[in-house]
Amino acid sequence: MTDQLRIGIVGATSPLSGELKEALAESALAGATFVLLDDVEAQGTLDQIGDEAAIVLGLGEESFDGLDFVFFAGSSEQTRRWWRRASDAGATVLDMTGVLDSEPGVVIGSPWLRTADNEPDLLTRAMVPAHAGALAIAAVLNRLHAPGLLRTAAVTVLHPASEYGTGALEELHRQTVSVLNFQNLPQDVFGAQVAFNQRIELGESAQVNLSDAGNRLRHHLATMLRGADVSTQMVQAPVFHGICLSIWVELTRAVPRSALEQALNSEPLYLVPADEPAPSNQEAMGQDRILLRLASPSTGRAEAARQEEVRHFWLWVACDNLRLAARNAVDCALEMRRLRPRGQVQ
């Protein structure tokens, strides 16, 4: 008789959980029984996973009993309050909020960018699926680091409001409307104007912290990209969804542009050709691929440009942050599932 997995999703009404539910419904875990959990205010909300309707349940001490996996995809406060209860109940915890980054024994999860520093084992009880921005940076730079080409890189990360959850999205929307109507701006979440603005720090009264977001990205990146000199700068962008990256790269030696294009144009990367729209957060929405554009060469003719040798260049990268995070989290669960076989998931 086949055991059926039982999977809980905490923060089931968050934007991230929406992508997570879609990713789970399209994965080898689709046959599991799903339990949707959230704060009491969301209790009773009608939801669905795939074609199956589901009711959101309120969080309580007994919510995690009998669950095999629990995804924390809501607020940091929910994770801090409930993750130990989920772990004590025997569930494998997948923390998509990053709260458990520094907890002993917790692994940063990136199955398709695996290193010895983030390898789970049978004793791993909790995993933090890697930050979407760190995944995108590592996916690009690993193509250059592996053959010994990467000398140094500098990355500017344009950070979207959706990385902070529903409250930040709602405040950015209200700020946008208020600016257009010449009204006072709500600033409870950001502590400053983010609409129609770009910032390297938020206000003193902000409920979210851009520096913490940058530190989390750097910590996750360090587990996936070893031995390379990479600097990052986090900028709060006035956008709802999608991470964009501006990357300056210096190689150890000059290589033909054609060889560079070949290295950067394989899944999950897609090197967007000049006759297609340039990558943007809008273009990346709904895509599993990471879109990138190599800066235009100085040479005029196309064939001569492809043979031109380059050592320094710019890359422009865009990805769907919620979708990438959700797909990676499901891959983490599948990896942990293989370490703890209980029967075949249908």
N, C-alpha and C positions, 0 to 999 in steps of 0.2 A: 504494500500500500504506500503511495507516495505522500510524503508530508508536504503540506502547502504552507509556503511562507506567509507570515503576517507582518506587514510593513506599516509603520506609523509615520505620518507627516505632521510635524509640529509647525504651527504658523501656516496652516493650510489655506488661508485667504490672502497670503502675501503675493506680490508679483513674481517673486522667485519660485514660489511653490506652483504657480500656474505652469511655468516651463517645466518644472520637475515632474508634475503629473503627466504632462504630454510625453516627456522622455521615458518615464516609467511605462506608460501604455504602449510605447513602440519598442520596448526592450524585451529581453528574455525573462524579465521579472513581471511581465504583464499578467501572468496567471496567479499572482499573489492575491491575498486578501488585504485590502488597504483600509486603514483607520485614519481618518482625518481629524486632527486635533488643533485647537486654538483657544484663545482667551474666551472667557465666559460671554463677552459681548458678541462674539461670532457664533456662539452655539446655536445650532438649528439651521444654519445656512445650508441651502441646497447646493451641492457641487457635483462633480463627476470626474472619473478617471477613465479615459477611453470612452466606451459606450455605456459604462456602468454609472448609475446615479449613486450619490453618497451624501450623507448628512454630516456636517461638521460637529464634532463633539467637544464639550468643554474639557479643559485640562484638569486632572485630579491625581491623587496619589495612586489610584489603581489603573490609570490610563495606559500604562506600559506593560502591564501583566500579559504574558503570552506573546509579546511582539519579538520578532527576530531582528529586525532593523528599524531604527528610528532616524529619520532625516529631520534635522532642525533647520528650517528654512524661513523662520519668521524673525522675531526681534532678538537682539542680544540678551535682553532680560529673560526671555523665555528659555534660552539655552542655559544661562547661568542658574536659573531656578530648577530646571527639570532634568538636566543631562545626567546627573548622578543617579537620580531615581530611575531613569531609563536603563542606565548601565547596570545598576544593582538588580534590576528586574531580569537581566540576562540578555538584553538587546545589544546589538552592535550599533554604536552611535556614529552618525555621519553629520558633522557640524558644519553647515554651509554658512554660518555667521562668523566664523573665525575666532570665537571666544576661547576655544580650547587650544589655540596655537602653542602656548607655552606649557601646557599640562604634560607631566612626565608620561612617556609611553604612547603619546598621541602622534600619529603619523600624518604628514602632509600628503594628500592623495593626488597622484597624477599618473595613472597606469600607463598612459601612452608616452610619458616622459620620465620613465622610471630611472632612479639612481639608487646607489646603495644606501644613501641617506634617508630615503623615504620608502623603504621596503617593509610592508606589513608582514606579520607572521601570526602564528596560532594564538599568541598572547595579546595581540592587538585588539582592544575593546572599543577604541574610538579612533576615528579618522576625520581630518579636516580636508575636504576636497579643495584643491588649490584655487586660489584667486584667479578669476578669468583673465585679468590683465597680465598676471605673471605667466599663465599658460600661453598666452599669445606671444609674449616676449620670448619665452624659452623656446617655443615652437619655431620661431624665426631664427634666433641666434644659435640654436643647437645645430642648424644646418651649416653654419659657418664654423662653429667651435669644434665639431667632431673631426673635420679634416685638418684642424690646426690653423685655420685661416683667420679666426677672430682675434684681434689684438685688443681693441677696446670699443665700447659702444656707450652712447648717451641717449637716454629715452625720456621723452616728455609724454606723460600719461594724461589724457583728457578724460576726467572722471565724471560719470553720469550720476544723476540723482537716484536712479534705481538701485545703485549699490547700497543705499541706506534704507531702502524699504518704502512702504506705503506712505508714511508720514512725510518723507522728503519729496516724493512725487506730488503729493497733494499740495505741499507748500510751494513748490516751484510753479505749479499750475496757478495757484492763487496769486503769487507774485507777478506772474506774467500778465494775468488779467488786471491786476491792480496798477501796474506800470502803464498799460495801455489806456486805463481809465483815470490816470493821474490821482490815484488813491494811495493811502498809506499801505506799506507792504507788511504782510505777516512775516516774522523772522524768528519764530519759536524754534524751528529745527536748525536752520543755518546760522542764525544770529547775525545775518547780513543779507544784502541783496545778491542773489545768484542769477535771477532772471536777467537776460541781456547783459551779462557780466561774466568775467572770468577771474578767478581768485586763486592765490597760492596758500591762503589761510582763511578760515572762517571766523565769525565773530566770537567774542569771549563768552557770550551766553548760549552758543550753539549746543544743541543736543547731540550732534555728531561731530566727529573729529577727523579732519582731512589728514593731519599728521599720522594719526593711528592707521588710517587707510593706506598711506604710503609705506609705513613700517611693515604692515601686514603683507603688502605686495612684495617688498624687498625680502622679507623673511621667506616667503614661499618661493620666490625666484631663486634664492640661494640654494634651495634643496633640489632644484631642477637644472641649474646651470652652474657647474663647478669650475673654478679655476679661471674664469674670465673676468675682465675688468669692465663692469657695467655700472653706470650711474643712472639714477632715475629721479625725475622731478614730477610731482603730482600737481595737477592743475584742476580745480573744480570748474567744470564746463557747464554752461547753461542749457543742458540737454537732458531729456528724460531717460533715454536708453542708448546703449551702445558705447563701447570704449574705442577711442582712436589713439594711435601712438605715432609720434614723430621720432624716428630713430636715426641717429647719425652713427655710422660704422667706419672703423679703421681696420683694415686687414693687415696681416703680417707681411703680405706681398701682393703685388698687383696680379690680377687674373683677368682673363677675357670676360667681357660683359655677358657673353652668351653662356659661359660656364656658370656665372653667378645666377643668371636667370634660371638655368636648369636646376641648380641647387635649391632655389627658392620657390619652385613651382611643382610641388608634390604634396598630396594630402597630409594634413588638413589645410595646407597653404594653397592659395590660388593667386598667382601673379597676374593681375588684371592688365590686359594689353591696352595699348594706347587708343584703340578704336572702341573701347567700352568705357562706360562712365567710371570716373575715378572712385576709389573706395571712399565710403563715408559711413557714419553710423546708420544713416537711413538705408543705404545700399546693403549693409550687413544684416539688417533685421530679418530674422527667420532663417538664416543660413547657418549650417554647421561649419562651413569653411571660414578660415581666417583670410581676409582679403588684403592684398598689399600691392603697392605700386613702387617700382624702382624709379628714382629720379631720372628725368630725361637726360640723355647724354649730351655732351657739348658738340659732338660730331653731327653734321647735318644729314648725310645719307644713312639710311637704315642699316644696310649691310655693313658699312664701315663702322657704324656705331656699335654693332653687336660684336665686332672684333676688337674694339677699343678696350685696352686694359685699364682696369680701375682698381684703386686701392682705398679711396675714400668715397663714400656715397651716402645719400639719404634714402630712407624707406618711409612710406606712409602706410599705416596698417589700420584696419578696422575690423571689429568683431561684435557679434551680438553677445553682450556680457552675460545676460541671464540664460540664454540658450547654451552657451559654452559651459557655464558653471553647472547647469542641470545635467548635461550630457556627461560631464566629467564625474559628477556625483554618482550617477547611475553606474558608470564604469567602476568607480570605487566599490560600490555595493556588490557588483558582480565579482570583483576580485576577492572581496571578503567572503562572498558566497562560496567561491571555489576552495577557499581555505577551510571552510566549515561545511562540508557537504552534508545535506540532510535528505537527499532525494532529488529527483529531477524536477525542475520547474517546468511546467507545461506552458 
